Amino acid sequence: MLINGGWSKRGALVCNVASALTFLLGGIVAYVASFSVNVDFLVPFAAGNFLYIGASDLVPEVNKHRDMTVNLVHLGAFVASVALMWMIRVVLSH
């Protein structure tokens, strides 16, 4: 996405590595915080962020396709993934 947005390959790589390192830092901070603070809200918060990214950034790209079969496959994959998350929640709550 960065390269398509006009970034150089080197700049895109450096930005991706830098953003990936924040994952490690965030994981360490969450692990240390889990000993003194309830961090149960972090998993649904992260899932919500991924759903937002999918809905706001990726869905408009899918809508550029004029082939209805491609759009239906993408819609089916999205609905199946939401249903899978719901089923996992139901199974784990019992």
DRENTORKOL-3810 file (N, C-alpha, C; in nm, 4 decimals):
REM DRENTORKOL-3810
@n.u->0.0831; n.v->-0.1186; n.w->0.0000; ca.u->0.0000; ca.v->0.0000; ca.w->0.0000; c.u->0.0873; c.v->0.1247; c.w->0.0000
@n.u->0.1948; n.v->0.1210; n.w->0.0755; ca.u->0.2813; ca.v->0.2384; ca.w->0.0813; c.u->0.3474; c.v->0.2647; c.w->-0.0533
@n.u->0.3925; n.v->0.1589; n.w->-0.1191; ca.u->0.4558; ca.v->0.1753; ca.w->-0.2500; c.u->0.3547; c.v->0.2289; c.w->-0.3505
@n.u->0.2322; n.v->0.1768; n.w->-0.3463; ca.u->0.1282; ca.v->0.2286; ca.w->-0.4354; c.u->0.0920; c.v->0.3726; c.w->-0.4021
@n.u->0.1175; n.v->0.4128; n.w->-0.2791; ca.u->0.0911; ca.v->0.5501; ca.w->-0.2377; c.u->0.2033; c.v->0.6462; c.w->-0.2715
@n.u->0.3104; n.v->0.5963; n.w->-0.3363; ca.u->0.4176; ca.v->0.6835; ca.w->-0.3802; c.u->0.5449; c.v->0.6750; c.w->-0.2972
@n.u->0.5489; n.v->0.5893; n.w->-0.1968; ca.u->0.6691; ca.v->0.5744; ca.w->-0.1150; c.u->0.7735; c.v->0.4959; c.w->-0.1936
@n.u->0.8998; n.v->0.5203; n.w->-0.1620; ca.u->1.0064; ca.v->0.4385; ca.w->-0.2201; c.u->1.0051; c.v->0.3018; c.w->-0.1512
@n.u->1.0662; n.v->0.2030; n.w->-0.2148; ca.u->1.0708; ca.v->0.0697; ca.w->-0.1544; c.u->1.1463; c.v->0.0733; c.w->-0.0226
@n.u->1.2552; n.v->0.1482; n.w->-0.0172; ca.u->1.3338; ca.v->0.1580; ca.w->0.1053; c.u->1.2534; c.v->0.2268; c.w->0.2159
@n.u->1.1857; n.v->0.3353; n.w->0.1832; ca.u->1.1054; ca.v->0.4077; ca.w->0.2821; c.u->0.9911; c.v->0.3221; c.w->0.3351
@n.u->0.9263; n.v->0.2477; n.w->0.2453; ca.u->0.8175; ca.v->0.1603; ca.w->0.2869; c.u->0.8685; c.v->0.0490; c.w->0.3781
@n.u->0.9856; n.v->-0.0068; n.w->0.3463; ca.u->1.0430; ca.v->-0.1124; ca.w->0.4282; c.u->1.0797; c.v->-0.0597; c.w->0.5668
@n.u->1.1428; n.v->0.0559; n.w->0.5725; ca.u->1.1809; ca.v->0.1145; ca.w->0.7011; c.u->1.0571; c.v->0.1437; c.w->0.7848
@n.u->0.9537; n.v->0.1986; n.w->0.7237; ca.u->0.8294; ca.v->0.2283; ca.w->0.7965; c.u->0.7634; c.v->0.1006; c.w->0.8468
@n.u->0.7620; n.v->-0.0043; n.w->0.7653; ca.u->0.7017; ca.v->-0.1308; ca.w->0.8078; c.u->0.7789; c.v->-0.1944; c.w->0.9224
@n.u->0.9112; n.v->-0.1892; n.w->0.9169; ca.u->0.9922; ca.v->-0.2459; ca.w->1.0258; c.u->0.9695; c.v->-0.1664; c.w->1.1539
@n.u->0.9669; n.v->-0.0338; n.w->1.1427; ca.u->0.9446; ca.v->0.0501; ca.w->1.2609; c.u->0.8072; c.v->0.0231; c.w->1.3220
@n.u->0.7059; n.v->0.0104; n.w->1.2382; ca.u->0.5725; ca.v->-0.0159; ca.w->1.2927; c.u->0.5628; c.v->-0.1569; c.w->1.3500
@n.u->0.6360; n.v->-0.2527; n.w->1.2932; ca.u->0.6358; ca.v->-0.3886; ca.w->1.3466; c.u->0.7024; c.v->-0.3940; c.w->1.4835
@n.u->0.8021; n.v->-0.3114; n.w->1.5058; ca.u->0.8692; ca.v->-0.3099; ca.w->1.6358; c.u->0.7761; c.v->-0.2583; c.w->1.7459
@n.u->0.6773; n.v->-0.1753; n.w->1.7104; ca.u->0.5825; ca.v->-0.1291; ca.w->1.8116; c.u->0.4969; c.v->-0.2437; c.w->1.8628
@n.u->0.4786; n.v->-0.3481; n.w->1.7811; ca.u->0.4055; ca.v->-0.4667; ca.w->1.8249; c.u->0.4781; c.v->-0.5331; c.w->1.9415
@n.u->0.6088; n.v->-0.5469; n.w->1.9278; ca.u->0.6882; ca.v->-0.6078; ca.w->2.0339; c.u->0.6838; c.v->-0.5223; c.w->2.1605
@n.u->0.7004; n.v->-0.3933; n.w->2.1457; ca.u->0.6958; ca.v->-0.3034; ca.w->2.2604; c.u->0.5587; c.v->-0.3073; c.w->2.3282
@n.u->0.4524; n.v->-0.3047; n.w->2.2504; ca.u->0.3172; ca.v->-0.3124; ca.w->2.3067; c.u->0.2914; c.v->-0.4432; c.w->2.3777
@n.u->0.3424; n.v->-0.5533; n.w->2.3230; ca.u->0.3270; ca.v->-0.6831; ca.w->2.3879; c.u->0.3973; c.v->-0.6888; c.w->2.5224
@n.u->0.5161; n.v->-0.6327; n.w->2.5270; ca.u->0.5901; ca.v->-0.6305; ca.w->2.6535; c.u->0.5193; c.v->-0.5434; c.w->2.7563
@n.u->0.4724; n.v->-0.4265; n.w->2.7131; ca.u->0.4009; ca.v->-0.3366; ca.w->2.8053; c.u->0.2737; c.v->-0.4030; c.w->2.8567
@n.u->0.1976; n.v->-0.4690; n.w->2.7683; ca.u->0.0744; ca.v->-0.5361; ca.w->2.8108; c.u->0.1047; c.v->-0.6510; c.w->2.9066
@n.u->0.2111; n.v->-0.7249; n.w->2.8802; ca.u->0.2481; ca.v->-0.8356; ca.w->2.9687; c.u->0.2840; c.v->-0.7844; c.w->3.1072
@n.u->0.3638; n.v->-0.6812; n.w->3.1139; ca.u->0.4035; ca.v->-0.6264; ca.w->3.2435; c.u->0.2815; c.v->-0.5670; c.w->3.3146
@n.u->0.1949; n.v->-0.4982; n.w->3.2392; ca.u->0.0761; ca.v->-0.4374; ca.w->3.3000; c.u->-0.0236; c.v->-0.5413; c.w->3.3486
@n.u->-0.0222; n.v->-0.6605; n.w->3.2877; ca.u->-0.1200; ca.v->-0.7628; ca.w->3.3251; c.u->-0.1030; c.v->-0.8114; c.w->3.4692
@n.u->0.0114; n.v->-0.7873; n.w->3.5291; ca.u->0.0320; ca.v->-0.8286; ca.w->3.6670; c.u->-0.0382; c.v->-0.7364; c.w->3.7668
@n.u->-0.0664; n.v->-0.6124; n.w->3.7258; ca.u->-0.1294; ca.v->-0.5186; ca.w->3.8197; c.u->-0.2603; c.v->-0.4599; c.w->3.7697
@n.u->-0.2929; n.v->-0.4769; n.w->3.6437; ca.u->-0.4137; ca.v->-0.4176; ca.w->3.5850; c.u->-0.4877; c.v->-0.5263; c.w->3.5073
@n.u->-0.6210; n.v->-0.5221; n.w->3.5100; ca.u->-0.7007; ca.v->-0.6151; ca.w->3.4310; c.u->-0.6940; c.v->-0.5729; c.w->3.2841
@n.u->-0.6361; n.v->-0.6568; n.w->3.2002; ca.u->-0.6190; ca.v->-0.6236; ca.w->3.0592; c.u->-0.7094; c.v->-0.7091; c.w->2.9693
@n.u->-0.8190; n.v->-0.7600; n.w->3.0237; ca.u->-0.9100; ca.v->-0.8439; ca.w->2.9457; c.u->-0.9734; c.v->-0.7688; c.w->2.8291
@n.u->-0.9801; n.v->-0.6378; n.w->2.8367; ca.u->-1.0432; ca.v->-0.5584; ca.w->2.7318; c.u->-0.9556; c.v->-0.5485; c.w->2.6062
@n.u->-0.8296; n.v->-0.5860; n.w->2.6139; ca.u->-0.7392; ca.v->-0.5650; ca.w->2.5014; c.u->-0.7708; c.v->-0.6541; c.w->2.3813
@n.u->-0.8132; n.v->-0.7769; n.w->2.4034; ca.u->-0.8424; ca.v->-0.8666; ca.w->2.2909; c.u->-0.9613; c.v->-0.8172; c.w->2.2094
@n.u->-1.0764; n.v->-0.7856; n.w->2.2714; ca.u->-1.1851; ca.v->-0.7327; ca.w->2.1888; c.u->-1.1514; c.v->-0.5968; c.w->2.1278
@n.u->-1.0709; n.v->-0.5174; n.w->2.1960; ca.u->-1.0286; ca.v->-0.3893; ca.w->2.1410; c.u->-0.9461; c.v->-0.4106; c.w->2.0141
@n.u->-0.8545; n.v->-0.5054; n.w->2.0177; ca.u->-0.7730; ca.v->-0.5357; ca.w->1.8998; c.u->-0.8593; c.v->-0.5916; c.w->1.7867
@n.u->-0.9526; n.v->-0.6801; n.w->1.8205; ca.u->-1.0419; ca.v->-0.7357; ca.w->1.7179; c.u->-1.1248; c.v->-0.6259; c.w->1.6540
@n.u->-1.1736; n.v->-0.5335; n.w->1.7345; ca.u->-1.2496; ca.v->-0.4214; ca.w->1.6804; c.u->-1.1659; c.v->-0.3348; c.w->1.5885
@n.u->-1.0397; n.v->-0.3159; n.w->1.6220; ca.u->-0.9515; ca.v->-0.2380; ca.w->1.5346; c.u->-0.9322; c.v->-0.3076; c.w->1.3999
@n.u->-0.9151; n.v->-0.4393; n.w->1.4008; ca.u->-0.8990; ca.v->-0.5107; ca.w->1.2752; c.u->-1.0272; c.v->-0.5059; c.w->1.1919
@n.u->-1.1424; n.v->-0.5158; n.w->1.2550; ca.u->-1.2682; ca.v->-0.5037; ca.w->1.1811; c.u->-1.2820; c.v->-0.3646; c.w->1.1217
@n.u->-1.2435; n.v->-0.2630; n.w->1.1966; ca.u->-1.2505; ca.v->-0.1257; ca.w->1.1456; c.u->-1.1584; c.v->-0.1086; c.w->1.0250
@n.u->-1.0369; n.v->-0.1605; n.w->1.0348; ca.u->-0.9433; ca.v->-0.1501; ca.w->0.9224; c.u->-1.0008; c.v->-0.2204; c.w->0.7998
@n.u->-1.0563; n.v->-0.3389; n.w->0.8220; ca.u->-1.1155; ca.v->-0.4127; ca.w->0.7103; c.u->-1.2321; c.v->-0.3389; c.w->0.6478
@n.u->-1.3148; n.v->-0.2799; n.w->0.7306; ca.u->-1.4334; ca.v->-0.2114; ca.w->0.6783; c.u->-1.3988; c.v->-0.0789; c.w->0.6125
@n.u->-1.3039; n.v->-0.0060; n.w->0.6677; ca.u->-1.2785; ca.v->0.1279; ca.w->0.6157; c.u->-1.1757; c.v->0.1323; c.w->0.5031
@n.u->-1.0797; n.v->0.0427; n.w->0.5044; ca.u->-0.9736; ca.v->0.0478; ca.w->0.4037; c.u->-0.9879; c.v->-0.0563; c.w->0.2940
@n.u->-1.0228; n.v->-0.1777; n.w->0.3312; ca.u->-1.0222; ca.v->-0.2853; ca.w->0.2331; c.u->-1.1531; c.v->-0.2987; c.w->0.1569
@n.u->-1.2653; n.v->-0.2723; n.w->0.2195; ca.u->-1.3942; ca.v->-0.2868; ca.w->0.1512; c.u->-1.4067; c.v->-0.1916; c.w->0.0326
@n.u->-1.3649; n.v->-0.0640; n.w->0.0441; ca.u->-1.3713; ca.v->0.0221; ca.w->-0.0748; c.u->-1.2878; c.v->-0.0313; c.w->-0.1915
@n.u->-1.1748; n.v->-0.0959; n.w->-0.1637; ca.u->-1.0949; ca.v->-0.1558; ca.w->-0.2702; c.u->-1.1707; c.v->-0.2702; c.w->-0.3363
@n.u->-1.2412; n.v->-0.3480; n.w->-0.2568; ca.u->-1.3180; ca.v->-0.4595; ca.w->-0.3116; c.u->-1.4299; c.v->-0.4076; c.w->-0.4014
@n.u->-1.4896; n.v->-0.2963; n.w->-0.3625; ca.u->-1.6014; ca.v->-0.2412; ca.w->-0.4399; c.u->-1.5598; c.v->-0.1887; c.w->-0.5759
@n.u->-1.4313; n.v->-0.1731; n.w->-0.6016; ca.u->-1.3844; ca.v->-0.1284; ca.w->-0.7329; c.u->-1.4018; c.v->-0.2369; c.w->-0.8383
@n.u->-1.4112; n.v->-0.3624; n.w->-0.7926; ca.u->-1.4291; ca.v->-0.4724; ca.w->-0.8871; c.u->-1.5726; c.v->-0.4698; c.w->-0.9396
@n.u->-1.5858; n.v->-0.4841; n.w->-1.0686; ca.u->-1.7192; ca.v->-0.4864; ca.w->-1.1299; c.u->-1.7743; c.v->-0.6281; c.w->-1.1411
@n.u->-1.6904; n.v->-0.7278; n.w->-1.1210; ca.u->-1.7334; ca.v->-0.8666; ca.w->-1.1292; c.u->-1.8076; c.v->-0.9032; c.w->-1.0008
@n.u->-1.9360; n.v->-0.9304; n.w->-1.0114; ca.u->-2.0200; ca.v->-0.9580; ca.w->-0.8946; c.u->-1.9758; c.v->-1.0852; c.w->-0.8231
@n.u->-1.9215; n.v->-1.1827; n.w->-0.8953; ca.u->-1.8767; ca.v->-1.3061; ca.w->-0.8326; c.u->-1.7638; c.v->-1.2777; c.w->-0.7335
@n.u->-1.6704; n.v->-1.1922; n.w->-0.7709; ca.u->-1.5597; ca.v->-1.1559; ca.w->-0.6817; c.u->-1.6144; c.v->-1.0876; c.w->-0.5574
@n.u->-1.7088; n.v->-0.9958; n.w->-0.5753; ca.u->-1.7672; ca.v->-0.9251; ca.w->-0.4613; c.u->-1.8418; c.v->-1.0205; c.w->-0.3685
@n.u->-1.9123; n.v->-1.1175; n.w->-0.4233; ca.u->-1.9850; ca.v->-1.2131; ca.w->-0.3401; c.u->-1.8895; c.v->-1.3045; c.w->-0.2638
@n.u->-1.7784; n.v->-1.3406; n.w->-0.3243; ca.u->-1.6785; ca.v->-1.4222; ca.w->-0.2549; c.u->-1.6210; c.v->-1.3437; c.w->-0.1376
@n.u->-1.5892; n.v->-1.2163; n.w->-0.1592; ca.u->-1.5357; ca.v->-1.1336; ca.w->-0.0511; c.u->-1.6387; c.v->-1.1153; c.w->0.0602
@n.u->-1.7633; n.v->-1.0918; n.w->0.0232; ca.u->-1.8690; ca.v->-1.0776; ca.w->0.1226; c.u->-1.8863; c.v->-1.2073; c.w->0.2007
@n.u->-1.8846; n.v->-1.3199; n.w->0.1321; ca.u->-1.8970; ca.v->-1.4486; ca.w->0.1997; c.u->-1.7822; c.v->-1.4740; c.w->0.2968
@n.u->-1.6603; n.v->-1.4376; n.w->0.2580; ca.u->-1.5452; ca.v->-1.4549; ca.w->0.3464; c.u->-1.5582; c.v->-1.3655; c.w->0.4688
@n.u->-1.6066; n.v->-1.2431; n.w->0.4506; ca.u->-1.6245; ca.v->-1.1516; ca.w->0.5629; c.u->-1.7303; c.v->-1.2040; c.w->0.6592
@n.u->-1.8437; n.v->-1.2471; n.w->0.6068; ca.u->-1.9517; ca.v->-1.2987; ca.w->0.6906; c.u->-1.9064; c.v->-1.4263; c.w->0.7624
@n.u->-1.8342; n.v->-1.5125; n.w->0.6922; ca.u->-1.7852; ca.v->-1.6356; ca.w->0.7551; c.u->-1.6874; c.v->-1.6047; c.w->0.8679
@n.u->-1.6036; n.v->-1.5041; n.w->0.8502; ca.u->-1.5076; ca.v->-1.4719; ca.w->0.9565; c.u->-1.5770; c.v->-1.4135; c.w->1.0785
@n.u->-1.6789; n.v->-1.3312; n.w->1.0575; ca.u->-1.7547; ca.v->-1.2785; ca.w->1.1711; c.u->-1.8288; c.v->-1.3918; c.w->1.2414
@n.u->-1.8865; n.v->-1.4837; n.w->1.1643; ca.u->-1.9566; ca.v->-1.5978; ca.w->1.2233; c.u->-1.8592; c.v->-1.6875; c.w->1.3009
@n.u->-1.7382; n.v->-1.7053; n.w->1.2492; ca.u->-1.6380; ca.v->-1.7854; ca.w->1.3198; c.u->-1.5997; c.v->-1.7207; c.w->1.4525
@n.u->-1.5820; n.v->-1.5883; n.w->1.4529; ca.u->-1.5507; ca.v->-1.5196; ca.w->1.5787; c.u->-1.6644; c.v->-1.5358; c.w->1.6783
@n.u->-1.7874; n.v->-1.5275; n.w->1.6318; ca.u->-1.9026; ca.v->-1.5437; ca.w->1.7212; c.u->-1.9073; c.v->-1.6861; c.w->1.7773
@n.u->-1.8831; n.v->-1.7860; n.w->1.6899; ca.u->-1.8860; ca.v->-1.9248; ca.w->1.7355; c.u->-1.7759; c.v->-1.9512; c.w->1.8382
@n.u->-1.6586; n.v->-1.8961; n.w->1.8169; ca.u->-1.5490; ca.v->-1.9127; ca.w->1.9134; c.u->-1.5880; c.v->-1.8516; c.w->2.0458
@n.u->-1.6529; n.v->-1.7361; n.w->2.0432; ca.u->-1.6969; ca.v->-1.6717; ca.w->2.1661; c.u->-1.7984; c.v->-1.7579; c.w->2.2393
@n.u->-1.8926; n.v->-1.8154; n.w->2.1656; ca.u->-1.9952; ca.v->-1.8998; ca.w->2.2280; c.u->-1.9322; c.v->-2.0242; c.w->2.2891
@n.u->-1.8419; n.v->-2.0867; n.w->2.2173; ca.u->-1.7786; ca.v->-2.2092; ca.w->2.2671; c.u->-1.6941; c.v->-2.1803; c.w->2.3893
@n.u->-1.6188; n.v->-2.0720; n.w->2.3890; ca.u->-1.5310; ca.v->-2.0410; ca.w->2.5010; c.u->-1.6060; c.v->-1.9868; c.w->2.6229
@n.u->-1.7268; n.v->-1.9394; n.w->2.6048; ca.u->-1.8023; ca.v->-1.8841; ca.w->2.7195; c.u->-1.8738; c.v->-1.9933; c.w->2.7973
@n.u->-1.8761; n.v->-2.1174; n.w->2.7457; ca.u->-1.9423; ca.v->-2.2268; ca.w->2.8184; c.u->-1.8461; c.v->-2.3057; c.w->2.8984
END
